[in-house]
Amino acid sequence: MTGEYDHQIRDLDSRIDALESDLRSLSGKFGYTEDLGYELRNIRDDIAGTEGKLDELDTDLRDHITDTNRALQRLIGQVRLLEGQLLASGGAQLADLDTVTQEQRRLARAVARGREASSVLLTPHERSAHQQRIQRFESTVEHHRQHRTAVISTVGKLTRTTAPGDREKAAAELAQALATEQHLRQTLDHQADLLKAADTALAADAQARAEKHGVIEAGKKAEQKLILALRSRLADAISQRKLLPTWFVTVLGSAPPAARTQQWLETATQVLLYRLTYDISDQVVALGDKPVGRGGPRTEWYKQLATDLRRWR
């Protein structure tokens, strides 16, 4: 809505500028501008009215956001109240999604180590970018080699030509060929630094992959085992109609949605895995405290989960 009114205001401003220009031109030519002046006043009134509506929309939007937040807090309170009443009456069991075995904790540590090891590797995008730099350099080298052959051919043509007109034409071709060859050499010089950086990065990545292969693979296998176990636990809790924990309900709801159920289950399982991997025991906040620092595998995982959870609120 606000974007639509912004567009209208910009359109009206453009009309005013055009009319003012016409007004000045007509004033000089005819000295009669009452109609234009009347239209300008109407347009300015329209702008004032539109800006007023825009302010009202902004106010309404802020009010809606505030009302939504209040409704969410009331909903959370109602969920907690219902949980307490059901548990007190013995009418329902509370699902235990946080208790784990020693074996699962061992697997969780393997997951953390594997993710930490993977974080120092180049991403597929980074590897592709380095490989493309190398390919561009090799392509430029081949282009330069072919053009040098063309320069030599042009020199031979110039030396064999005797007619003044033909020599002038051959000299112009040679000058153009030499300019292009110089440009290609400069391009190669520029790409040489990028090539060195790409070679270094790919070599370091290959070495890291070789050194950390075992840890990374162990982490992946551990993660697969935990995902299966946690997914099964969650599915059992839902099928048995157990009350899900407050920290779960506040971000994912009390039951799977009718639409996009598979995506919901995948996100929920990842939240369980994150809590297990980093030993999150907070009973209110699903992901616990935000990780300290700007980078690292835990921070990236936290950001991804926080983004995924917004779809279910």
CYANA upper distance limits for C-alpha pairs under 8 A (distance plus 0.5 A):
  1 MET  CA      5 TYR  CA      7.02
  1 MET  CA     57 LEU  CA      8.35
  2 THR  CA      6 ASP  CA      6.62
  2 THR  CA     54 LEU  CA      6.84
  2 THR  CA     57 LEU  CA      7.76
  2 THR  CA     58 ASP  CA      8.34
  3 GLY  CA      7 HIS  CA      6.78
  4 GLU  CA      8 GLN  CA      6.95
  5 TYR  CA      9 ILE  CA      6.64
  5 TYR  CA     50 THR  CA      7.39
  5 TYR  CA     54 LEU  CA      7.27
  6 ASP  CA     10 ARG  CA      6.74
  7 HIS  CA     11 ASP  CA      6.69
  8 GLN  CA     12 LEU  CA      6.65
  9 ILE  CA     13 ASP  CA      6.62
  9 ILE  CA     47 ILE  CA      6.75
  9 ILE  CA     50 THR  CA      7.71
  9 ILE  CA     51 GLU  CA      8.38
 10 ARG  CA     14 SER  CA      6.75
 11 ASP  CA     15 ARG  CA      6.82
 12 LEU  CA     16 ILE  CA      6.72
 12 LEU  CA     43 ILE  CA      7.28
 12 LEU  CA     47 ILE  CA      7.44
 13 ASP  CA     17 ASP  CA      6.78
 14 SER  CA     18 ALA  CA      6.77
 15 ARG  CA     19 LEU  CA      6.55
 16 ILE  CA     20 GLU  CA      6.43
 16 ILE  CA     40 LEU  CA      6.93
 16 ILE  CA     43 ILE  CA      7.73
 17 ASP  CA     21 SER  CA      6.75
 18 ALA  CA     22 ASP  CA      6.76
 19 LEU  CA     23 LEU  CA      6.39
 19 LEU  CA     36 LEU  CA      7.43
 19 LEU  CA     40 LEU  CA      7.66
 20 GLU  CA     24 ARG  CA      6.73
 20 GLU  CA     40 LEU  CA      8.40
 21 SER  CA     25 SER  CA      6.78
 22 ASP  CA     26 LEU  CA      6.51
 23 LEU  CA     27 SER  CA      6.44
 23 LEU  CA     33 THR  CA      6.83
 23 LEU  CA     36 LEU  CA      7.01
 23 LEU  CA     37 GLY  CA      8.16
 24 ARG  CA     28 GLY  CA      6.95
 25 SER  CA     29 LYS  CA      6.93
 26 LEU  CA     30 PHE  CA      6.00
 26 LEU  CA     31 GLY  CA      6.89
 26 LEU  CA     32 TYR  CA      7.49
 26 LEU  CA     33 THR  CA      7.29
 27 SER  CA     31 GLY  CA      4.71
 27 SER  CA     32 TYR  CA      6.68
 27 SER  CA     33 THR  CA      6.97
 33 THR  CA     37 GLY  CA      6.58
 34 GLU  CA     38 TYR  CA      6.58
 35 ASP  CA     39 GLU  CA      6.78
 36 LEU  CA     40 LEU  CA      6.58
 37 GLY  CA     41 ARG  CA      6.79
 38 TYR  CA     42 ASN  CA      6.87
 39 GLU  CA     43 ILE  CA      6.65
 40 LEU  CA     44 ARG  CA      6.68
 41 ARG  CA     45 ASP  CA      6.69
 42 ASN  CA     46 ASP  CA      6.71
 43 ILE  CA     47 ILE  CA      6.73
 44 ARG  CA     48 ALA  CA      6.73
 45 ASP  CA     49 GLY  CA      6.68
 46 ASP  CA     50 THR  CA      6.53
 47 ILE  CA     51 GLU  CA      6.57
 48 ALA  CA     52 GLY  CA      6.72
 49 GLY  CA     53 LYS  CA      6.82
 50 THR  CA     54 LEU  CA      6.67
 51 GLU  CA     55 ASP  CA      6.73
 52 GLY  CA     56 GLU  CA      6.81
 53 LYS  CA     57 LEU  CA      6.68
 54 LEU  CA     58 ASP  CA      6.76
 55 ASP  CA     59 THR  CA      6.71
 56 GLU  CA     60 ASP  CA      6.59
 57 LEU  CA     61 LEU  CA      6.53
 58 ASP  CA     62 ARG  CA      6.78
 59 THR  CA     63 ASP  CA      6.70
 60 ASP  CA     64 HIS  CA      6.60
 61 LEU  CA     65 ILE  CA      6.73
 62 ARG  CA     66 THR  CA      6.70
 63 ASP  CA     67 ASP  CA      6.56
 64 HIS  CA     68 THR  CA      6.50
 65 ILE  CA     69 ASN  CA      6.73
 66 THR  CA     70 ARG  CA      6.75
 67 ASP  CA     71 ALA  CA      6.58
 68 THR  CA     72 LEU  CA      6.61
 69 ASN  CA     73 GLN  CA      6.76
 70 ARG  CA     74 ARG  CA      6.70
 71 ALA  CA     75 LEU  CA      6.57
 72 LEU  CA     76 ILE  CA      6.70
 73 GLN  CA     77 GLY  CA      6.72
 74 ARG  CA     78 GLN  CA      6.63
 75 LEU  CA     79 VAL  CA      6.63
 76 ILE  CA     80 ARG  CA      6.76
 76 ILE  CA    250 THR  CA      6.97
 77 GLY  CA     81 LEU  CA      6.66
 78 GLN  CA     82 LEU  CA      6.57
 79 VAL  CA     83 GLU  CA      6.57
 79 VAL  CA    246 THR  CA      8.23
 80 ARG  CA     84 GLY  CA      6.69
 80 ARG  CA    246 THR  CA      7.35
 81 LEU  CA     85 GLN  CA      6.71
 82 LEU  CA     86 LEU  CA      6.51
 83 GLU  CA     87 LEU  CA      6.55
 83 GLU  CA    243 LEU  CA      7.38
 84 GLY  CA     88 ALA  CA      6.47
 85 GLN  CA     89 SER  CA      6.63
 86 LEU  CA     90 GLY  CA      6.59
 86 LEU  CA     91 GLY  CA      5.65
 86 LEU  CA     92 ALA  CA      6.09
 87 LEU  CA     91 GLY  CA      6.74
 87 LEU  CA     92 ALA  CA      6.22
 87 LEU  CA     93 GLN  CA      7.02
 87 LEU  CA     94 LEU  CA      7.87
 92 ALA  CA    241 ARG  CA      8.29
 92 ALA  CA    242 LYS  CA      6.68
 92 ALA  CA    243 LEU  CA      7.21
 93 GLN  CA    242 LYS  CA      5.61
 93 GLN  CA    243 LEU  CA      6.49
 94 LEU  CA    242 LYS  CA      5.98
 94 LEU  CA    243 LEU  CA      5.07
 94 LEU  CA    244 LEU  CA      6.66
 94 LEU  CA    245 PRO  CA      7.49
 95 ALA  CA    237 ALA  CA      6.34
 95 ALA  CA    242 LYS  CA      5.79
 95 ALA  CA    243 LEU  CA      6.00
 95 ALA  CA    244 LEU  CA      5.67
 95 ALA  CA    245 PRO  CA      7.08
 96 ASP  CA    244 LEU  CA      8.26
 96 ASP  CA    245 PRO  CA      8.02
 97 LEU  CA    233 ARG  CA      7.77
 97 LEU  CA    234 LEU  CA      7.66
 97 LEU  CA    245 PRO  CA      8.21
 97 LEU  CA    272 LEU  CA      7.96
 98 ASP  CA    272 LEU  CA      8.23
 98 ASP  CA    275 ARG  CA      8.40
 98 ASP  CA    276 LEU  CA      7.82
 98 ASP  CA    281 SER  CA      7.96
100 VAL  CA    104 GLN  CA      6.58
100 VAL  CA    105 ARG  CA      7.39
100 VAL  CA    276 LEU  CA      8.50
101 THR  CA    105 ARG  CA      6.89
102 GLN  CA    106 ARG  CA      6.74
103 GLU  CA    107 LEU  CA      6.76
104 GLN  CA    108 ALA  CA      6.54
104 GLN  CA    226 LEU  CA      7.48
105 ARG  CA    109 ARG  CA      6.79
105 ARG  CA    276 LEU  CA      7.88
105 ARG  CA    277 THR  CA      8.16
106 ARG  CA    110 ALA  CA      6.97
107 LEU  CA    111 VAL  CA      6.77
107 LEU  CA    219 GLY  CA      8.26
107 LEU  CA    222 ALA  CA      5.63
107 LEU  CA    223 GLU  CA      7.81
107 LEU  CA    226 LEU  CA      7.78
108 ALA  CA    112 ALA  CA      6.81
108 ALA  CA    222 ALA  CA      7.59
108 ALA  CA    223 GLU  CA      7.92
108 ALA  CA    226 LEU  CA      8.22
108 ALA  CA    276 LEU  CA      6.97
108 ALA  CA    277 THR  CA      5.23
109 ARG  CA    113 ARG  CA      6.74
109 ARG  CA    277 THR  CA      7.02
110 ALA  CA    114 GLY  CA      6.52
110 ALA  CA    215 VAL  CA      8.13
110 ALA  CA    218 ALA  CA      7.06
110 ALA  CA    219 GLY  CA      5.40
110 ALA  CA    222 ALA  CA      6.86
111 VAL  CA    115 ARG  CA      6.63
111 VAL  CA    218 ALA  CA      8.16
111 VAL  CA    219 GLY  CA      4.74
111 VAL  CA    220 LYS  CA      7.25
111 VAL  CA    222 ALA  CA      6.49
111 VAL  CA    223 GLU  CA      6.23
111 VAL  CA    277 THR  CA      7.39
112 ALA  CA    116 GLU  CA      6.60
112 ALA  CA    219 GLY  CA      7.69
112 ALA  CA    277 THR  CA      6.77
112 ALA  CA    278 TYR  CA      8.32
113 ARG  CA    117 ALA  CA      6.62
113 ARG  CA    215 VAL  CA      7.33
113 ARG  CA    216 ILE  CA      8.05
113 ARG  CA    219 GLY  CA      7.14
114 GLY  CA    118 SER  CA      6.62
114 GLY  CA    215 VAL  CA      5.88
114 GLY  CA    216 ILE  CA      4.77
114 GLY  CA    217 GLU  CA      7.68
114 GLY  CA    218 ALA  CA      7.33
114 GLY  CA    219 GLY  CA      4.74
114 GLY  CA    220 LYS  CA      7.40
115 ARG  CA    119 SER  CA      6.63
115 ARG  CA    216 ILE  CA      7.54
115 ARG  CA    219 GLY  CA      7.48
115 ARG  CA    297 PRO  CA      6.68
116 GLU  CA    120 VAL  CA      7.80
116 GLU  CA    296 GLY  CA      8.03
116 GLU  CA    297 PRO  CA      6.48
117 ALA  CA    121 LEU  CA      8.00
117 ALA  CA    212 LYS  CA      6.84
117 ALA  CA    215 VAL  CA      7.55
117 ALA  CA    216 ILE  CA      6.77
118 SER  CA    212 LYS  CA      8.45
118 SER  CA    216 ILE  CA      6.86
119 SER  CA    296 GLY  CA      7.37
119 SER  CA    297 PRO  CA      6.46
120 VAL  CA    208 ALA  CA      8.31
121 LEU  CA    205 ASP  CA      6.24
121 LEU  CA    208 ALA  CA      7.34
121 LEU  CA    209 ARG  CA      7.52
122 LEU  CA    126 GLU  CA      6.17
122 LEU  CA    127 ARG  CA      6.43
122 LEU  CA    205 ASP  CA      6.78
123 THR  CA    127 ARG  CA      6.69
124 PRO  CA    128 SER  CA      6.56
125 HIS  CA    129 ALA  CA      6.67
126 GLU  CA    130 HIS  CA      6.84
127 ARG  CA    131 GLN  CA      6.67
127 ARG  CA    202 LEU  CA      7.53
128 SER  CA    132 GLN  CA      6.58
129 ALA  CA    133 ARG  CA      6.89
130 HIS  CA    134 ILE  CA      6.99
130 HIS  CA    198 ALA  CA      5.34
130 HIS  CA    199 ASP  CA      8.11
130 HIS  CA    201 ALA  CA      8.24
130 HIS  CA    202 LEU  CA      7.76
131 GLN  CA    135 GLN  CA      6.76
131 GLN  CA    198 ALA  CA      7.73
132 GLN  CA    136 ARG  CA      6.55
133 ARG  CA    137 PHE  CA      6.73
133 ARG  CA    191 GLN  CA      8.34
133 ARG  CA    194 LEU  CA      7.39
133 ARG  CA    195 LEU  CA      6.79
133 ARG  CA    198 ALA  CA      7.46
134 ILE  CA    138 GLU  CA      6.75
134 ILE  CA    195 LEU  CA      6.18
134 ILE  CA    198 ALA  CA      7.51
134 ILE  CA    199 ASP  CA      8.26
135 GLN  CA    139 SER  CA      6.57
136 ARG  CA    140 THR  CA      6.59
137 PHE  CA    141 VAL  CA      6.64
137 PHE  CA    188 LEU  CA      7.39
137 PHE  CA    191 GLN  CA      6.71
137 PHE  CA    192 ALA  CA      7.97
137 PHE  CA    195 LEU  CA      7.45
138 GLU  CA    142 GLU  CA      6.79
139 SER  CA    143 HIS  CA      6.65
140 THR  CA    144 HIS  CA      6.48
140 THR  CA    184 LEU  CA      7.74
140 THR  CA    187 THR  CA      8.32
140 THR  CA    188 LEU  CA      7.30
141 VAL  CA    145 ARG  CA      6.65
141 VAL  CA    188 LEU  CA      7.64
142 GLU  CA    146 GLN  CA      6.72
143 HIS  CA    147 HIS  CA      6.65
144 HIS  CA    148 ARG  CA      6.62
144 HIS  CA    181 GLU  CA      7.19
144 HIS  CA    184 LEU  CA      6.50
144 HIS  CA    185 ARG  CA      7.82
145 ARG  CA    149 THR  CA      7.05
146 GLN  CA    150 ALA  CA      7.00
147 HIS  CA    151 VAL  CA      6.70
147 HIS  CA    177 ALA  CA      8.13
147 HIS  CA    181 GLU  CA      7.03
148 ARG  CA    152 ILE  CA      6.78
148 ARG  CA    181 GLU  CA      7.25
149 THR  CA    153 SER  CA      6.74
150 ALA  CA    154 THR  CA      6.67
150 ALA  CA    177 ALA  CA      7.96
151 VAL  CA    155 VAL  CA      6.73
151 VAL  CA    174 LEU  CA      7.13
151 VAL  CA    177 ALA  CA      6.21
151 VAL  CA    178 LEU  CA      7.17
151 VAL  CA    181 GLU  CA      8.41
152 ILE  CA    156 GLY  CA      6.79
153 SER  CA    157 LYS  CA      6.75
154 THR  CA    158 LEU  CA      6.75
154 THR  CA    170 ALA  CA      7.50
154 THR  CA    173 GLU  CA      7.47
154 THR  CA    174 LEU  CA      6.15
154 THR  CA    177 ALA  CA      8.32
155 VAL  CA    159 THR  CA      6.83
155 VAL  CA    174 LEU  CA      7.06
156 GLY  CA    160 ARG  CA      6.77
157 LYS  CA    161 THR  CA      6.73
157 LYS  CA    170 ALA  CA      7.28
158 LEU  CA    167 ARG  CA      6.54
158 LEU  CA    170 ALA  CA      5.82
158 LEU  CA    171 ALA  CA      6.94
158 LEU  CA    174 LEU  CA      8.42
161 THR  CA    166 ASP  CA      6.93
161 THR  CA    167 ARG  CA      6.14
161 THR  CA    170 ALA  CA      8.38
162 THR  CA    166 ASP  CA      7.69
162 THR  CA    167 ARG  CA      6.84
163 ALA  CA    167 ARG  CA      6.52
164 PRO  CA    168 GLU  CA      6.67
165 GLY  CA    169 LYS  CA      6.86
166 ASP  CA    170 ALA  CA      6.60
167 ARG  CA    171 ALA  CA      6.44
168 GLU  CA    172 ALA  CA      6.75
169 LYS  CA    173 GLU  CA      6.85
170 ALA  CA    174 LEU  CA      6.66
171 ALA  CA    175 ALA  CA      6.68
172 ALA  CA    176 GLN  CA      6.78
173 GLU  CA    177 ALA  CA      6.59
174 LEU  CA    178 LEU  CA      6.54
175 ALA  CA    179 ALA  CA      6.70
176 GLN  CA    180 THR  CA      6.76
177 ALA  CA    181 GLU  CA      6.64
178 LEU  CA    182 GLN  CA      6.62
179 ALA  CA    183 HIS  CA      6.76
180 THR  CA    184 LEU  CA      6.75
181 GLU  CA    185 ARG  CA      6.76
182 GLN  CA    186 GLN  CA      6.76
183 HIS  CA    187 THR  CA      6.70
184 LEU  CA    188 LEU  CA      6.67
185 ARG  CA    189 ASP  CA      6.71
186 GLN  CA    190 HIS  CA      6.76
187 THR  CA    191 GLN  CA      6.59
188 LEU  CA    192 ALA  CA      6.39
189 ASP  CA    193 ASP  CA      7.89
190 HIS  CA    194 LEU  CA      7.82
191 GLN  CA    195 LEU  CA      6.43
192 ALA  CA    196 LYS  CA      6.69
193 ASP  CA    197 ALA  CA      6.78
194 LEU  CA    198 ALA  CA      6.54
195 LEU  CA    199 ASP  CA      6.55
196 LYS  CA    200 THR  CA      6.58
197 ALA  CA    201 ALA  CA      6.57
198 ALA  CA    202 LEU  CA      6.58
199 ASP  CA    203 ALA  CA      6.50
200 THR  CA    204 ALA  CA      6.61
201 ALA  CA    205 ASP  CA      6.55
202 LEU  CA    206 ALA  CA      6.55
203 ALA  CA    207 GLN  CA      6.75
204 ALA  CA    208 ALA  CA      6.61
205 ASP  CA    209 ARG  CA      6.55
206 ALA  CA    210 ALA  CA      6.75
207 GLN  CA    211 GLU  CA      6.68
208 ALA  CA    212 LYS  CA      6.36
208 ALA  CA    213 HIS  CA      8.47
209 ARG  CA    213 HIS  CA      5.90
212 LYS  CA    216 ILE  CA      6.56
213 HIS  CA    217 GLU  CA      6.53
214 GLY  CA    218 ALA  CA      6.55
215 VAL  CA    219 GLY  CA      6.62
216 ILE  CA    220 LYS  CA      6.76
217 GLU  CA    221 LYS  CA      6.74
218 ALA  CA    222 ALA  CA      6.58
219 GLY  CA    223 GLU  CA      6.52
220 LYS  CA    224 GLN  CA      6.75
221 LYS  CA    225 LYS  CA      6.87
222 ALA  CA    226 LEU  CA      6.73
223 GLU  CA    227 ILE  CA      6.52
224 GLN  CA    228 LEU  CA      6.84
225 LYS  CA    229 ALA  CA      6.85
226 LEU  CA    230 LEU  CA      6.40
226 LEU  CA    273 LEU  CA      7.64
227 ILE  CA    231 ARG  CA      6.29
227 ILE  CA    269 THR  CA      7.04
227 ILE  CA    270 GLN  CA      8.10
227 ILE  CA    273 LEU  CA      7.39
228 LEU  CA    232 SER  CA      6.60
229 ALA  CA    233 ARG  CA      6.73
230 LEU  CA    234 LEU  CA      6.68
230 LEU  CA    269 THR  CA      6.76
230 LEU  CA    272 LEU  CA      7.34
230 LEU  CA    273 LEU  CA      7.81
231 ARG  CA    235 ALA  CA      6.60
231 ARG  CA    265 LEU  CA      8.07
231 ARG  CA    269 THR  CA      6.11
232 SER  CA    236 ASP  CA      6.62
233 ARG  CA    237 ALA  CA      6.78
234 LEU  CA    238 ILE  CA      6.78
234 LEU  CA    269 THR  CA      8.23
235 ALA  CA    239 SER  CA      6.57
236 ASP  CA    240 GLN  CA      6.52
237 ALA  CA    241 ARG  CA      6.69
237 ALA  CA    242 LYS  CA      5.82
237 ALA  CA    243 LEU  CA      8.35
237 ALA  CA    244 LEU  CA      8.12
238 ILE  CA    242 LYS  CA      6.64
238 ILE  CA    255 ALA  CA      7.59
243 LEU  CA    254 SER  CA      8.03
244 LEU  CA    248 PHE  CA      6.91
244 LEU  CA    249 VAL  CA      6.94
244 LEU  CA    254 SER  CA      6.82
245 PRO  CA    249 VAL  CA      6.81
245 PRO  CA    283 GLN  CA      7.87
246 THR  CA    250 THR  CA      6.60
246 THR  CA    283 GLN  CA      7.14
246 THR  CA    284 VAL  CA      6.46
247 TRP  CA    251 VAL  CA      7.54
247 TRP  CA    282 ASP  CA      8.13
247 TRP  CA    283 GLN  CA      5.88
247 TRP  CA    284 VAL  CA      4.80
247 TRP  CA    285 VAL  CA      5.71
247 TRP  CA    286 ALA  CA      5.33
248 PHE  CA    252 LEU  CA      6.35
248 PHE  CA    253 GLY  CA      7.44
248 PHE  CA    254 SER  CA      8.18
248 PHE  CA    286 ALA  CA      6.63
249 VAL  CA    253 GLY  CA      4.68
249 VAL  CA    254 SER  CA      5.47
250 THR  CA    313 ARG  CA      8.24
251 VAL  CA    286 ALA  CA      7.77
251 VAL  CA    309 LEU  CA      6.84
251 VAL  CA    310 ARG  CA      8.34
251 VAL  CA    312 TRP  CA      7.14
251 VAL  CA    313 ARG  CA      6.31
252 LEU  CA    256 PRO  CA      8.46
252 LEU  CA    264 TRP  CA      8.24
252 LEU  CA    268 ALA  CA      7.73
252 LEU  CA    309 LEU  CA      7.54
252 LEU  CA    312 TRP  CA      6.04
252 LEU  CA    313 ARG  CA      7.08
253 GLY  CA    312 TRP  CA      7.92
253 GLY  CA    313 ARG  CA      8.04
256 PRO  CA    261 THR  CA      6.46
256 PRO  CA    264 TRP  CA      7.23
256 PRO  CA    265 LEU  CA      7.92
257 PRO  CA    261 THR  CA      6.16
257 PRO  CA    264 TRP  CA      7.96
260 ARG  CA    264 TRP  CA      6.81
261 THR  CA    265 LEU  CA      6.68
262 GLN  CA    266 GLU  CA      6.74
263 GLN  CA    267 THR  CA      6.69
264 TRP  CA    268 ALA  CA      6.61
264 TRP  CA    312 TRP  CA      8.18
265 LEU  CA    269 THR  CA      6.58
266 GLU  CA    270 GLN  CA      6.74
267 THR  CA    271 VAL  CA      6.79
267 THR  CA    305 LEU  CA      7.90
267 THR  CA    308 ASP  CA      7.35
267 THR  CA    309 LEU  CA      7.80
268 ALA  CA    272 LEU  CA      6.87
269 THR  CA    273 LEU  CA      6.66
270 GLN  CA    274 TYR  CA      6.53
270 GLN  CA    305 LEU  CA      8.15
271 VAL  CA    275 ARG  CA      6.70
271 VAL  CA    286 ALA  CA      7.85
271 VAL  CA    287 LEU  CA      7.62
271 VAL  CA    305 LEU  CA      7.56
272 LEU  CA    276 LEU  CA      6.72
273 LEU  CA    277 THR  CA      6.43
274 TYR  CA    278 TYR  CA      6.67
274 TYR  CA    280 ILE  CA      8.33
274 TYR  CA    287 LEU  CA      7.94
275 ARG  CA    279 ASP  CA      6.00
275 ARG  CA    280 ILE  CA      5.04
275 ARG  CA    281 SER  CA      7.78
275 ARG  CA    286 ALA  CA      8.23
275 ARG  CA    287 LEU  CA      7.05
276 LEU  CA    280 ILE  CA      6.96
280 ILE  CA    287 LEU  CA      7.50
280 ILE  CA    288 GLY  CA      6.51
281 SER  CA    288 GLY  CA      8.04
282 ASP  CA    286 ALA  CA      7.42
282 ASP  CA    287 LEU  CA      8.37
282 ASP  CA    288 GLY  CA      6.23
285 VAL  CA    289 ASP  CA      8.33
287 LEU  CA    302 TYR  CA      7.82
290 LYS  CA    299 THR  CA      8.29
290 LYS  CA    302 TYR  CA      7.91
291 PRO  CA    298 ARG  CA      7.49
291 PRO  CA    299 THR  CA      6.17
291 PRO  CA    302 TYR  CA      8.06
292 VAL  CA    299 THR  CA      8.27
293 GLY  CA    299 THR  CA      8.01
294 ARG  CA    299 THR  CA      7.55
295 GLY  CA    299 THR  CA      6.21
295 GLY  CA    300 GLU  CA      7.23
296 GLY  CA    300 GLU  CA      6.83
297 PRO  CA    301 TRP  CA      6.54
298 ARG  CA    302 TYR  CA      6.52
299 THR  CA    303 LYS  CA      6.69
300 GLU  CA    304 GLN  CA      6.73
301 TRP  CA    305 LEU  CA      6.68
302 TYR  CA    306 ALA  CA      6.54
303 LYS  CA    307 THR  CA      6.69
304 GLN  CA    308 ASP  CA      6.71
305 LEU  CA    309 LEU  CA      6.51
306 ALA  CA    310 ARG  CA      7.13
307 THR  CA    311 ARG  CA      8.16
308 ASP  CA    312 TRP  CA      8.36
309 LEU  CA    313 ARG  CA      7.41
